[in-house]
Amino acid sequence: MSSMELQNTVKEALNALYHHPDDSVRMQADRWLQDFQRTIDAWQVSDNLLHDATSNLETLIFCSQTLRSKVQRDFEELPSEAFRPLRDSLNTLLKKFHKGPPKVRTQISIAVAALAVHVPAEDWGDGGIVKWLRDEMNSHPEFIPGFLELLMVLPEEVFNYKIAARPERRRQFEKELTSEMEVALNILTACLNINELKEQVLEAFASWLRLRHGIPGAVLASHPLVLTALSSLNSELLSEASVNVVSELIHYTTAGSSGGASVQIPLIQVIVPQVMNLKVQLRDSSKDEEDVKAIGRLFADMGDSYVELIATGSDESMLIVHALLEVASHPEYDIASMTFNFWHNLQVNLTKRDAYLSFGNEASIEAERNRRLQVFRSSYESLVSLVSSRVRYPEDYQDLSYEDLKDFKHTRHAVADVLIDAASVLGGEATLKILYMKLVEAVASCGNEEHNEWRPAEAALYCIRAISNYVSVVEAEVMPQVMNMLPKLPHQPQLLQTVCLTIGAYSKWLDAAPGGLSIFPSVIDILMSGMSISEDSAAAAALAFKHICDDCRKKLCGSLDGLFHIYHRAVNGEGNFKVPAEDSLHLVEALSMVITELPPDHAKKALEALCLPVVTSLQEVVNQGPEILDKKVAREFTVHIDRFAYIFRYVNHPEAVADAIQRLWPIFKAIFDVRAWDMRTMESLCRACKYAVRTSGRFMGITIGAMLEEIQGLYQLHHQPCFLYLSSEVIKIFGSDPSCADYLKNLIEALFSHTTCLLKNIREFTARPDIADDCFLLASRCIRYCPQLFIPSAVFPSLVDCSMIGVTVQHKEASNSILTFLSDVFDLAKTSPGEQYQSIRDTVIIPRGASITRILIACLTGALPSSRLETVTYALLALTRAYGMKAVEWAKDCISLVPLTAVTEVERTRFLQTLSNVATGADINTLTVSMEELSDVCRRNRTVQEIVQGALRPHELNLAPVS
């Protein structure tokens, strides 16, 4: 197709995309345009259409985006001699669109900036892009608006990783720009004289400040651009650009590359008074909310940036703190919350010992710490009062949308974090007193019938709950009064939910309180009411019940009958209890922890009582016979089996649990036999068995053999991943036990030989990622706990082959498990039991070494997503550490397959040098940067990635078993 025909086709496709009534035609046009953007023809066609005076806005936007994208990602497609005509064409377009359309001008500006990232200053000519831009602006002042936008986007492109530049070139570009900072600022200063461009000039200045280049504070303090931005803060219409500049200046003064706050004091002394002058506007009701938000942002920026200086508690710093309290008091949460980060960072500075090390001895440190805490005491007391009201439920809470409710919960969590910061500074008891006064006020207006007035009391209790970890368990002044108030509060569902959660949060206090036992009856009554009012309050009550039984377990051993009464009602759904099935697990856990405190004989009987309602329900289901069992939904089984999992996990009496699982085994076996096809039921059952194995250990006796025989046989038929996961737990507990060696060896050989038959190519790994994940987790467990059974076995070589086939699977967990398995194989010598099997391992790995290395380098360079880089890097470095210069030779042969257009000789050498350093004993952790750089180089655009993967071909290696 000729260039003119292509241009017409692009126009037709765009017309179809935006205007055709048929969805399928629009989708077809969209696909064609996306494919077109990847072609080499897209360069010329887009350029031609942008120069064409007849092109409409849709065409101009599409072609400017295409050209920008091509320069960013595909610049290497062009021959070197194409640079100059491309630069000139883009320059012509920048002039053509200097008045807009803005979207088109922005895309052209980004394209020119991206071109400068690719092309070194000496090749660009005219002394590099900044000087070239200065000369263009001097020669063509009528086009200054377009050139100003380019000047603004230039520094932004330093951090734009969409540009397919090599890491070395990206660093070089940043140096080129920082060396031209003065030229850029002179251009901007000259443009200040053009009044209508002032906003644009300031935005460009903010952009250049983000480079954080070390201009002395004294120079900036008197610089016309800085003075213009600061003076604009006081203008009637607050300039967004000036706010951005001042915000960047604040960050700039504390950036390490600019020398830090001490070097920038002259600039700080200019900025702070100007920002402080804005404080009066925070309360000006005539001010636009966006303006107030901008002012709040500047105060928050000052607080965050100068927090270490503020933490000294000087008179000047307290002025900033009072301004930040003013922001925190603003009725709009979005404005007030801008300060939350500051209060946290200030708390860290005030409370952490590291902040005081310069004061020398312990006495001086403690004295200074106490002085500072005292200085900020009243500020944090005010903060507690200001933020505590923000957690109150809105009056129309029942009408809130899902998103609004989510935002409200987020607000409450954020306020809770601020209260924790305050408690860290003031101490839990002092914070509690402030919040208690709020509760007293709220309860006074909270009559039993007046449900509409429950919200202030709920808010105060929510805050009291938030600081529970900071209140001493021996606090005797306020907490007894709080606990006495709780039974008098109305049973409004949200309020009751928070009451229950507060009780749970103070469970340690209840345990330590001198009159704790006398409080228990009223507390339990509240929790039982909570279980009866609504599902949410029932869930909160169940959670509180768990915390109380956990922390007060010794005191509750004598009250088992009462606890069992509550447990039975909740588990069997008796009476009016509304505890959801998932939350009833809290009650199971609660009773289990109390039973753990009983002596063995009593514990065994109590465990039987705990299991009884669950066994009865499950036995009723099983008794219905195989045909009916097969048709039931999984939940009819799992709701009961999950309770057993919690019992086996939290009743810490190994013999009693072993006895329980032995008696239960016939029921479990019946479910295994009939429901082995059902993943959800099997996962639940295997989880229960896992906890039984973990708690009982070697007390399990013959049950463990029966369990392993069952899952070994069923795995062959149903391939449930959880059978591998349960086997993994068995290996961990019994792997080193010589008496179990025979049946464990049979187990792992059967499981692995069957799994390797299931996973014969990458498609099967993609179809069964859970099996791959659990298989290689089990293999890693075998290396750690029973290398004597696993490494010499016949399945070890076939599992290594299997890992080589599947390591490039895109499923995150499966891929990570395979890479971890390979790393564990390479690191075998790091463990004393594994060391003696090194020679067997080597007979398997060395013949495959070249292929493994090539697959791992393919993973590093694009066969796996960059998010797996850390795991891949470790595996490759572990291989190199294990096999030394032999591994380096494998890597050298492999990397030589990649064309020099993709990876240069210098980049190859740097990568191989890193591996050589590892081979000769260097610390792995110091060498990951060059691995990341090779990965970046090979992923810089789609074409390069395809070239590299095409050269390494990880899926096409000869993976036949090695003789």
N, C-alpha and C positions, 0 to 999 in steps of 0.2 A: 504494500500500500504506500502511495507517495505521501510526502509530507503534507501536501494540501488536502489529500483525501483524509488523512488522519486528523487534521485540524477540524474538518467538517464533521467527522465521526465523533470527535470529542464534544463539539457543540451540540450535536444531536443527542448524544448520551446524557449530557447535562440537562438538556431540555426535557428529556424523558424522566430523568431522576427527580426534577423539581415540579414537573407539570403534568405528567401522564396520569390519568385516573386509575390505571390498573396497577395494583401492588406488585404483581409478578414482573411486569415490565420495568417498574422502578428498581426492583431488586436486581434484575438482570443488568440494567444500566450501571447500577452501583458496583456490581462485580466486575464488569468490563472496565470501568474507570480505575478501580483498584489495581487490576492486572496491568492496565496501561501505565500506571505510575511506576511500576517496577521495570519497565522496558527502557532501553537505551534511547529510543525515539522520544521519550517523554521530555528529555532536555530541550531538543530543538523545537518540538511542537509547542511546549509551554512558553518558551521564549518568544516564538513567532506570534502566538496569540496575545501575549502581554503587550507586544509592540503594535498589534493590530488595532487601529482606531475604532473598528466596528465591533470589537468584543464587548459583550454585555457584562454586567457586574458579576453574575454567577460564574462566567467564564474566567474573568479576571481573578476572582477569589480562588477558584479551583487551581488555575495555572500558577498563581503566586505561591499557594501552599505546596503544589507539586515541585516547583523549582526550589523552594526552601528545603523540602524534604530530600530532594536529590542532592543538593549541596551538602546537607548534613550527613546523609547516610551513604551516598553512592559516588562521592567525588572521585574515588579511585578508578571509576569506570572510564574517566576521560583521559586522553593522552596529555602529557605535560604541557604541550604547546597550546592546549585549549584554555589554560588559566587566564591569559591576558584578554582574549576576546570575551570570556565569560564575565570577568571583572568589569570590563568596559560596558557590556550590555546591561549588567545589573546597575551600574552607575547611571546609565541613561534612563533606566526604569525608575530609579530612585528620584531622579529629577522630574521625570514625567508625572509621577504620582505624589509630588511633594505636598500637594494640597489635599490628597486623598484619592480614592476612598481610603480611610484610615486602616481598614483590615488589610488591604493590598499593600499599602506602604509598610506596615509592620512586618509582613511576611518577607518583602524584598529586603528590608533592613536586617532581619535575622539571617537571610541568605548571605548577604555581604559579610556579616559578622562571622558566620560559620565558615565562609571561604577563608577569612583571615585566620581562623583556628587551624585550618589545614595547611596554609601556605606560610612558611617562615618569613620574617620581616625582610630579610635580604632578597628573597625571591619576589616578594610583593612589589618591591621598588619604592622609590620616593621616601625612603627612610622608615617604611612600615606603615600600617593602616592609619594610625593616629595622625602622623605628619601628613600623609596623603589626604586625609579628611580635612585637616586644617587648610591645606593648599586649595582643595576643592571649594571650601566655604569662602575663602578669600577671593577666589576667581569667580564664584557664582553665588553672591550673597542672596539672590532671589530664591535660591533653593534651600536656604538654611533650615526651615522646619523639617524637611526630609532628612537632612544630614544630622540634625539634632537627635532625631529618633535613633539613627544608627549609632551615634555616640552613646546613647543611653543603653542600647541592648548589648554593645560590645563587651562590657565587663560581665554581664549576665551569662554570656556564652562560655565564660571560663568554667562555670559549674554545670553546663548543660551536657549531660552524658548521652544525649541522643546523637551528638556529633561523633562520627566514626573516626575519631583521631586516636593515635597511639598515646599511651600515658606520658611518654617522654615529650611528645610534641605538645600535649596539653599543659604540662608544667612549663615548657618553654614559652608558650603563648601567655601564660599568667605573668612570667617574668617580663616579657615584651611590654605588656600593658602597664605593669607597675613602674617600669622604667620611663614610661611616657605619661605618668600621672600628672606631672607639672604642665605638660603641653595640653592635656585634656582639660585641666582646670582653667588654664589661660583662655582656651576657646570658650568655655562656659562663662567665664567672667566677662569676656568681650560681648557675649550674647545677652548679658543682663540688661544692656542698654535698650534692647528691644522689648518694650513693656509687655506686649501680648505674648511673648515667649517665656516670661518669667517662670510660670508653673513648669513648663517643659524643661527649662534649664535646671530648676531645683530637683526635678525627678531624676534627671541625668546625673546630677551631683550626688544624690542619694545612692544611685547605682554604682558610681565609682568608689564611694566610701565603703561599699561592701567588700571591696578587695582588701580592706584593712591594711593598706600599705603605710609604712611608718613615716608619715609627714609629722614633723615636730608639732606638739600642742601649741607652742608659741606662735608658729606660722598660721595654723588654722584659726587660732583665737582671734586674729585680726584680719582673717581672709574675707574679702567682699562677699563671697558666696555664703559663708557662715553668718556674717552680719545681716545679709539680706534675709536668710531663712529665719533668724531669731527675731528680726524686726517684723516679719510677716506674722509671727505668732500673735502679735497684739493688734493686728488689723481687724476691722469689723467682721469681715468674712474670713474665717479661719482657713488658711490655705492647707489643703491635704498634703501638697508637696512639701511645704515647709515643715509640717509635722513629721513626714517621712525622713527629711534631712536631719532634723534634731534627734529623732529616734536613732538613726544610723550613727550620728555623732556620739550619742551616749554609749552605744555598743562599741564604737571605735575607740573610745578613751580607755576601755578596759581590755581590749584585744591584745593578746600576747605579742602579735606581730607589729603592733603599733607602739610597743614599749610598756604598755600597761598604765594603770591609773597614776602611778607616781611620776612618770615622765609627762603625762598629759594634764597635770594640775592646772596650767594656765588656761587650757581649753575648758576644763571642768568648771573653773571659777567664772567663766563667761556663760556657760550653759545653765548651771543650776539656778542662779538668780532669775534668769529670764523665764524658766519653767515655773519657778515658785510664784512668779507674778500672776500665773494663770489660776492660782488656787481659788480666788474669789469667784471665778466663772463657774466653778463646780456647782455652786448653789444658785446660779442665775437662772431663774425659771424661763427667761426669754430666750435662753440659748438653745439652739438646735441640739437634739439628742446625739447626733453624729459628732458634733463639735465637742460635746461633753465627753463622749467616748474617746475622742482623739486626745483630749487633755488627760483623761484618766490613763490612757496608754502611755503618755510621756512620764507621768508620775510612777507608773508601774515599771517602766523601763529603767528609770533612775533608781528605784528601789532594788530591782534585780541586779543591776550592773554595779551599784555602789554599796551592796549589802555589807561587805567586809568593813568599809569605812563607817557605815552607819552603825554597825555593831559595837563600835568603840563607845557610843553613847554621848558623843560631844553635843554641845548646844546646837551647832549647825545641823548635825544629822537628825536631831529630834524634830527640827522643823519639817524635814522630809517625812518623818514617821507620822507627824500630825496631819500632813497633807494626805498621806496614804490612808489614814483613818477616815479622813473626809471622803475619799474615793470609796472606801469600804462601806460607808454609810449611805451611799447613793441608793435610791429606791430600786433602780434597775439592776437586776442581778448580773446581767452581762457586763455592766460597768464595775460594780462592786467586786466581782470575782476576779477581775484583772489583778487585784492585789494579793490573791491567795498564795501565789507562788512566792511572793516576797516574804509573807509571814512565815512560810515554811523554811525558806533559806535563812532568814534571820534567826529562827529558833535553832536551826542546826549550828549556826555560828555562835550562838549564845551558850549552847549546852555541850557541844563536843569539845573534848579536852584538847584536840589538835590545834584549835584556834588560839590557845593560850600558851603554847610551848615557849614562845619567845619571852615569857615572863620568868623563866628560870625555875626556881625551886617550887616545891608543892605548896608552901604557904602563900607565896606570891600569886601562884596560879589560882588558888582557891579564893583569895581575897579579891582578885580582879574579876573572877567569874561571878562572885556574889554581888560585887558593885554593879556589874552590867545587868545582871538579872533584876536587881532593884530598880535601876534606871528605867527598864522597859516594862516594869510590872504594871503600871497604870495603863499603858498602851494595850497590853494584852487583855487586861480586865475589860477595857472599853470594847475591844474586839469581840470578846465572848458575848457581851450584851448585844452588839450590833448584828452578829451573824446568827445568833440562836433563833431569832424570830423568822429567819428565812426558810426554816424547815416546816413551817406551819402549812397544813393542808389548805389549798384554796377552797373557798366556799362552794365553788361549782365542781369539786373534785370528781363527782360522779359522772359529770358530762365530759371529762377530759378525753381527748383522743388517745390512741395508743402512743403516738409520738410525744404528745404533751406529757403523758404520764411517765414516759421514759426520761424526758428532760427533768421532770420534778424529782424523780429518784436520783438522777445524776447530781442535781443540786444538793440534795440531802447528803449524798456521799461526800461531795466536795466540802460542805460545811462541817461534816463530822471530822474530816481531815484537819480543817482549820482548828477545831476545838481540841483535837489531839495535840496540835502544835502549841496551843495556848496552855494546855495542861502540862506539857513538857517544860514550859517556862515558869508557870505559876505554881505548879504542883497540882496533883489531882484533887486534893482536899479543898484548896482555895477556889479552883474552878467549879467544883461541886457546889460550894456555898452560893456562888453567883447563880448557878442554874437552879438550885433549890429554891431561892427566893422567887425565881420566875414560876416555878411549879406551885409554890404557895399562892401566889397571885392568881394563877390559872385555876387552881382547885377551888378558890373562893368563889369564882364565877361559874363553877361547873356543878350545878345542881343535878341530882340524880335523874330528874326528868328532862333536864334541858340538854338534849342531845346535840343541839346546834352549837353549844359552847364547849364541846369536848376538844376542839382543835388546839387551843393554847396549852392545855395540859399534855396532850399527845406530843406536841413539839418540845416542851420542856423535858419530858421523859425520854424522847428520842435523843436529845443532847446528853442527858445524864447517862444513858446507855452507851453513847459514843465514847465516853472517857473512862469506862469501867476499868480498863487495864491500868489506869494511872491513879486510881483511888486505892489507898492502902486497905488491906483486908482487915486491919484492926481499927479502921475509922469508926468512931463511936458517937459522933455528935450528930451528923446529918443522915447517914444511911438508915439508922433505926427509924427515924421519922418518915423517911421516904417509904420504907417498907410498911409502916403503919398506915400510910395514906392509900396504898394501892388497893386494899379491899373496899375502900369507900368510893372508888371511882366507878362511874356508870359503865355498863357492859356494851358500850358502842363498839362495833367490830374492829375498826382501825385502832381505836384507843386500846382495846383489850389485846390486840395483836402486839402493840408496842409495850404494854404492861408485861405480857408474857416474855417478850424478848429481853426486857430490862431485868426481869427476875433471872433469866438464864445468864445474862451478862455478869450478874453479881453473885454467881454460884460460889465462887471462892470466898467472897465476903460472908455468905451465909454459913459456909463451913467453919469459918474462923470466929464468927460472932458469938459472944458469950451466951446470948439467949437464942442462938440459932435454932435449937430444937423446938423452942416455944413458937417460933415464927413459922415452922414448917407446915402445920395444919392449914393456916390461912393461905400460904403460898400454894400448896397443893390444890386447895379449893379454887383459887384463881385459875390455875392451869386446867383443872377439869372444866371450869366454865368456858375457858378458851377453846377446849376441844369440842364444845357443844354449840358454839355461836356461828362460826363460819369456817370454811375450809382454810382460809388464810390464817385466822386466829388459831385454828387447830394445829396447823403446821408449825406456827410459832410456839405454841404450848408444848408440842412434842419435842421441838429442838431444846426448849428450856428444860424440860424434863430430863433430857439426855445430859445437859451440862450439870444439872444438880446431882444426878446419880453418879456422874463422873467425879465431881469434886467433893461430894459429901458421902461417898460410897461407904466409908467406915461407919458413919453415923446411921446410915440407912439399912445396915445389915439386919437390924432388929425389926425393921418395918416391912419385911418382904411380902407379908400377906396383903397389906394395903397396896403395895406397888403392883403385885400380881393382879389385884382386882382391876386396877386402871389398865394394865397391859391387856388383860382378857377382853375388856370392853372395847378397847381400841382395835385390837387385832381381829376380833370377831364382828366388829361393827355393831355392838350391842347398844341398846338405849339410843340416846340422841347424839352420840359421838360422831364427829364429821372429819376424822383424821384420814387424809388421803393415803392410799396404800404405800406410796413412796415415803411419806413422812412417818408412817408407822414403824419404819426401820429405825428411826431415832429411839423409839420406845424399846425395840428389841435390843439395840446397842446399850441403852440405859440399864436395863435389867442384867444384861450380860456383864457389865462392869461391876455391878454390885455383887453378883454371884462370884466374880473373880476374887473378891475379898473374903469369901467364906472358906472355912477349913474343907479339905477334900471330900469328906463324907457328906457334909451338908451341901457342898457344891454339886455333887453328883445328883442328889435328889432334886435340888433347885433347877439344875439343867434339864432334868426329865420334865419338870413342871413347865419350864420355858418352852421346851420342844412340843409339849403335848398338843396345844391348839393347832400348831402348824402341821404336826404329823397327822392329826385327825382330819384336817381339811385336805391334805395331800392324798391321804389314804382313800378318802371318799372319791377323789377324782380317779385314782389308779384302779379302784375296785370296779369301775364301770366297764372294764375290759378293753382289749387292744383296738377293736374296731372303732369304738367311740373315742378312745384316747387319740387316735390318729387324726380325728376330724376336729378336735378342740383347738381354740386359738391359744397361742403360746402363753398369753397373759394368765390363763387359768392355772398354769404350772408355775410360771416365773414369780408370781406374787408370793407364793409360799416358799419356793426354793431360795429366793433372795433373802428371806428371813433366816433360813438356815445358814446362808453365807455369813450373815452378820453374827449369828450365834457362834459359829465356829471361829470367826475372826476375833471376837471380843471376850469370849469366856476363856480366860487363860488358865485352864486346868487340862493339861495335855491328856492325861489318862481318861478323864471324864469325857472329853471330846472324842477320843479314839473309841471309847465304848459306845458313844452315841452314834457315830458314823457306821460302826459295825452293825448296830441294830437297824439303822436306817438303810443299809446297803441294798436289801431286797427291793425297797421302793425305788431307790435311785436306779438300780439295774433295770427295773421294769420300764422306767421312763427312758433310759438310754436305749433300750431295745426297740421301743415303739416309736420314739420321736427323734432318732438319730439324724433324720433328714432335715430337721427343723433347727436352723442356726440359732435363733433367739433362745429357744429352750436349752439347747446344748451349751450355749455360752453361759447361761445362768447356772446350769448344773455343774459345769467345769469350774466356775468361779467358787461355788460352794465347796467342791472337792479340793480346790487349791487351798482354801483357808483351813480346811480340815487337815490336810497334809502339813501345812505350815505350822499349825498349832500343835498337832499331835506328834509330829516327827516320827521317831522310831517306835512309838507306842502303837502305831497303826497295825502292826502285825500282818495277819493274812489279808486284811481288807485292801492293803495297797496292791498286793499281787492280783487280786480279783479286779481291782479298778484298772490297772495297767493292761491286763489281758482284755478287758472290755473295750477300752479305747483303741488298743492296737488292732483288734479285729474290725471295729466299726470304722476306723480311719480308712481302711482299704476300700470300704464300700461308699462312704459318704464324704470323705475329704473335708471334714470340718476343721478349720484352722484352730479352734479352741482346744482340740485334742492335742495339738502340738504345744499349745500354751500351757496346758495342764502338765504335760510331760516335762516341760521346762522347769516347772516348780518341783516336780519329783526329783529331777536331776540335781537341782540345787540342794535339796535336803539329803538325798541318799547317794549322790554321785561318788562320794569318797568311801562309802561303806562296802568293804570287801564281800560281806554276806549277800549283798544285792547285785554284785557284778554281773552274774550270768543273765538275770532277767532284764537288767538295764541295757546290757549289750544287745540282747535280742530286740528290745524295744527300739533303741535308736537305729539299729540296722534296718528293722522293718519300716519304721517311719520314714527314714531318709531315702531308702531305696525306692519306696513307693512315691515319695515327693519328687525325686529326680525324674521318675517316669512321667509325672504329670507336667513338669516344667521343662520341655525339650526345646523350646524356642522363645524368642522375646514376646511373641503374640500370646503365648500361654501365661507368661509372667504378667502381661498387661491384663489378661482376663481373670487371673487369680492372684491379685497382689497380696491379699490377706494371708494366703497359704505361704507365699514367698517370705513375707515379713516374719511370720511365726516360725517357719522352718529355720531361717538363718539366726533368729533370736535363740532358738533351741541349740543350734550348732555352736553359737558363741558360749552359751551356758556349758555345753559339753567340753569345750576347750578349757574353761575356767575350773569346772568341778570334776570332770572325769576324763582328762586327756588320755589316761591309760586305756580307756575303753574305745575312745573315738579316733585318735590319730592313727593307731595301727590298723584300724578296721578297713574293710574293703569299701565302705561307703565314703571315706574321706576324700579320695581322689575324684570320685564322681560328683561329690558335693562342690569341690573346687571348680570342676568343669561347669557345673550348674550355675555357680556364682558368676563365672565369666560370661555365660549366656545372658544372665538376667540383670547384671549390674546397671545397665543403662535404662532399666524400666523407669518410667516417668513418675510412678507412684512414690511419694516422698518417703513414707515409712518403710516400704519394701526396699527401696534403693538404699536407704540409710542402714538397714539391717544387714544387707549384703556387704556394703562397704565396711561396716563394723566387723563383720565376720572375717573379711580378708585382712583387716588391720590386726585382729586378734591372732590370726594365723601367722602373720609376719612378726608379731610381738611375742611369739611363743616363748622365746628364751628369757623374757622378762619375768616369768613366773617360775618358781623352783620346781613345781611338779611338771611343767611343760618342757623345761630345759632338756630333759633326757630324751625327748622325742624329736629333737631338732633334726637329727639326721634323716628320720622317716619323712618329716615335713619337707626337707630339702629335695628328697627324691621325687616328691610330687610337684613342688613349686618350680625348681630350676628348669626342667624341660618346658614348662609353661611360662617361664619368666618373661620372655620377650613379648608373648601375646598379652599377658596380664598388664605389663607396663604400657603397651600400646592402647589397651582398652582404658586404663586409668588416665592416660594423657588425652584420649578422646573425650572422656568424661570431663576432664579439666577444661577442655577447649571448646565445649559446646554440646556434647552428647547428653549431658544433664544440665538442668537449669543452674544459673549462677548461685542460687540459694543453697545448693549442696556443696559449694566450693570448699568449705572448711573440712567436711568429712572426706571428700575426694583427696584434698591436699594431704591430710593426715595419712590416708592409706598409701599414697604414692611415696611420701617421705618415710613411712614405716617400712615399706618394701626396700627402699634404698638403704635404710639403716641396717636392715637384716642382711642384705646381699652386697653391700659395698659397691666397689667399682664395677662389679658385674652388672648391677642394676643401672649404673650410669651408662654402661655400653648399650644395654637394652634401650635406654631412653634416647641415646645418641642415634642409634639405628632408626628408631621410631620418628624422632623429630626431623630427621633428614628427608623423610618422605613428604614433608609439608613444603610446598613451593615457596621460594624466597619472596614472592609477591605478597604472601600472607604473613610470613614470619621472617624477619631479616636475620642475617648472620649474627648481628650484635645481640638480638633478642634470644636467638638460640643459645648463644654462648653464655649469656647471663643465666638462663634457665639451667643449663647443664652444670654451670659453676655452682649453683645452689645445691644441686643434687650431689656434686662432688664434695661440697662442704659437709653435707649430711653423712655421706659415706665415710668421711674421715673423722666423724664424731662431733660435729657442731650441733648446737641446741636447735631442735626442730622449730621451736616457737619463734625463733628470730628470723626464720627463712621463708615465712609464708608470703611476704610481699611480692617477691619475684614470681611466685606461683600465680598470685592474683593478677599480676601484670601480663603474664603470658595468656591467662584466661581472657583479660580485657582485649588484648591485641587480636585474639582469634575470634572474638565475638563482636568485633567493632561494627560489622554490618552483616546482613544476611548472606551476601555473596561470599565474603571471606569465610564465614562459618561453614558454608556449603563446600568451599574449596578444601578447608581443613578436614572436615568429616569425610569428604570424598577421598582424601589421601589416606586417612587412618582406617576407614571402613571397619568400625568396631564390630558390626553385626556380621561381617563376611569373613572374619578370620577363620582359619581352619581349627575348629574346636573338637576334632575327633580325639578320643582318648589317646593319651601318649603311652607308647609301649615302653 
